[in-house]
Amino acid sequence: MRTPDGKIVILDFGLITEVTEEQQIALVEYIAHLTCEDWEAVSNDLVCLGGSYFLGGAICIPWC
């Protein structure tokens, strides 16, 4: 979107949620593994974060 004078507009709808302490830790680990390019750990982190979808099938494991 742009304003009438051509400036870019960013809309923030404030999509937020509350997360447990376990979820917070899992998110930090996920970001750390992304940063280190530890792809196997990233895959495991996604499962721990509530499920990962492969070839149309779902693997859902509640918090690791």
C-alpha positions as a Markdown table, in Angstrom:
| # | Residue | x | y | z |
|---|---|---|---|---|
| 1 | Met | 0.0 | 0.0 | 0.0 |
| 2 | Arg | 1.1 | 3.5 | -0.6 |
| 3 | Thr | -0.1 | 6.9 | 0.7 |
| 4 | Pro | -1.4 | 9.5 | -1.9 |
| 5 | Asp | 2.1 | 11.1 | -1.8 |
| 6 | Gly | 3.8 | 7.7 | -2.5 |
| 7 | Lys | 5.1 | 6.6 | 0.9 |
| 8 | Ile | 4.9 | 2.9 | 1.7 |
| 9 | Val | 2.4 | 1.9 | 4.3 |
| 10 | Ile | 2.8 | -1.1 | 6.6 |
| 11 | Leu | -0.2 | -2.5 | 8.3 |
| 12 | Asp | 0.3 | -4.3 | 11.6 |
| 13 | Phe | -2.8 | -6.1 | 12.9 |
| 14 | Gly | -1.1 | -7.0 | 16.1 |
| 15 | Leu | -1.4 | -10.8 | 15.8 |
| 16 | Ile | -0.2 | -12.0 | 19.2 |
| 17 | Thr | -0.7 | -14.9 | 21.5 |
| 18 | Glu | 0.5 | -15.9 | 25.0 |
| 19 | Val | 3.1 | -18.7 | 25.1 |
| 20 | Thr | 4.2 | -20.9 | 28.0 |
| 21 | Glu | 7.7 | -20.9 | 29.3 |
| 22 | Glu | 8.3 | -24.2 | 27.5 |
| 23 | Gln | 7.1 | -22.6 | 24.2 |
| 24 | Gln | 9.4 | -19.7 | 24.8 |
| 25 | Ile | 12.4 | -22.0 | 25.3 |
| 26 | Ala | 11.4 | -24.0 | 22.2 |
| 27 | Leu | 11.2 | -20.8 | 20.1 |
| 28 | Val | 14.7 | -19.6 | 21.3 |
| 29 | Glu | 16.1 | -23.0 | 20.4 |
| 30 | Tyr | 14.5 | -22.9 | 17.0 |
| 31 | Ile | 16.0 | -19.5 | 16.2 |
| 32 | Ala | 19.4 | -20.5 | 17.5 |
| 33 | His | 19.3 | -23.6 | 15.3 |
| 34 | Leu | 18.3 | -21.6 | 12.3 |
| 35 | Thr | 21.2 | -19.2 | 12.9 |
| 36 | Cys | 23.6 | -22.1 | 13.2 |
| 37 | Glu | 22.1 | -23.7 | 10.1 |
| 38 | Asp | 21.6 | -26.9 | 12.1 |
| 39 | Trp | 18.8 | -28.2 | 9.8 |
| 40 | Glu | 18.2 | -31.5 | 11.6 |
| 41 | Ala | 17.7 | -29.7 | 14.8 |
| 42 | Val | 15.4 | -27.1 | 13.1 |
| 43 | Ser | 13.3 | -30.0 | 11.9 |
| 44 | Asn | 13.0 | -31.4 | 15.4 |
| 45 | Asp | 12.2 | -27.9 | 16.7 |
| 46 | Leu | 9.3 | -27.6 | 14.3 |
| 47 | Val | 7.9 | -30.9 | 15.6 |
| 48 | Cys | 8.3 | -29.6 | 19.2 |
| 49 | Leu | 6.6 | -26.4 | 18.3 |
| 50 | Gly | 3.4 | -28.2 | 17.5 |
| 51 | Gly | 3.8 | -30.2 | 14.3 |
| 52 | Ser | 5.5 | -30.3 | 11.0 |
| 53 | Tyr | 3.9 | -31.2 | 7.7 |
| 54 | Phe | 5.6 | -33.4 | 5.2 |
| 55 | Leu | 4.1 | -34.6 | 1.9 |
| 56 | Gly | 0.6 | -33.9 | 3.1 |
| 57 | Gly | 1.0 | -35.9 | 6.3 |
| 58 | Ala | 1.1 | -34.3 | 9.7 |
| 59 | Ile | 3.5 | -35.1 | 12.5 |
| 60 | Cys | 2.2 | -33.5 | 15.7 |
| 61 | Ile | 3.9 | -34.0 | 19.0 |
| 62 | Pro | 2.9 | -31.7 | 21.9 |
| 63 | Trp | 5.8 | -29.9 | 23.6 |
| 64 | Cys | 9.0 | -31.8 | 23.7 |
